[in-house]
Amino acid sequence: MKTSTRITLVKRVADGFEKLSIGALVLGLFQFNYYAIAVGISCFLISLTLTYISEEFK
């Protein structure tokens, strides 16, 4: 697998985690579900980490 293909794949996965984090945070805030808030925050942190890694190896 080429490096550019891997970077693109990591960016797409990071985008997916970002969308999942927004959905989980909205669900958790409106339904007072603290587990969903924790999942949303952790998905957002994973997204930030993956974005940093993809920019670092660019």
Contacts in CASP RR format, 6 or more apart in sequence:
PFRMAT RR
TARGET T0000
AUTHOR 0000-0000-0000
METHOD contacts of the structure
MODEL  1
MKTSTRITLVKRVADGFEKLSIGALVLGLFQFNYYAIAVGISCFLISLTL
TYISEEFK
3 57 0 8 1.000
7 54 0 8 1.000
7 57 0 8 1.000
7 58 0 8 1.000
10 50 0 8 1.000
10 53 0 8 1.000
10 54 0 8 1.000
11 50 0 8 1.000
11 51 0 8 1.000
11 54 0 8 1.000
13 50 0 8 1.000
14 46 0 8 1.000
14 47 0 8 1.000
14 50 0 8 1.000
14 51 0 8 1.000
14 54 0 8 1.000
15 47 0 8 1.000
16 47 0 8 1.000
17 43 0 8 1.000
17 44 0 8 1.000
17 46 0 8 1.000
17 47 0 8 1.000
17 50 0 8 1.000
18 43 0 8 1.000
18 44 0 8 1.000
18 47 0 8 1.000
20 40 0 8 1.000
20 43 0 8 1.000
21 39 0 8 1.000
21 40 0 8 1.000
21 41 0 8 1.000
21 42 0 8 1.000
21 43 0 8 1.000
21 44 0 8 1.000
21 47 0 8 1.000
22 40 0 8 1.000
23 40 0 8 1.000
24 36 0 8 1.000
24 37 0 8 1.000
24 39 0 8 1.000
24 40 0 8 1.000
24 43 0 8 1.000
25 36 0 8 1.000
25 37 0 8 1.000
25 40 0 8 1.000
25 41 0 8 1.000
25 44 0 8 1.000
27 33 0 8 1.000
27 36 0 8 1.000
28 34 0 8 1.000
28 35 0 8 1.000
28 36 0 8 1.000
28 37 0 8 1.000
29 37 0 8 1.000
END
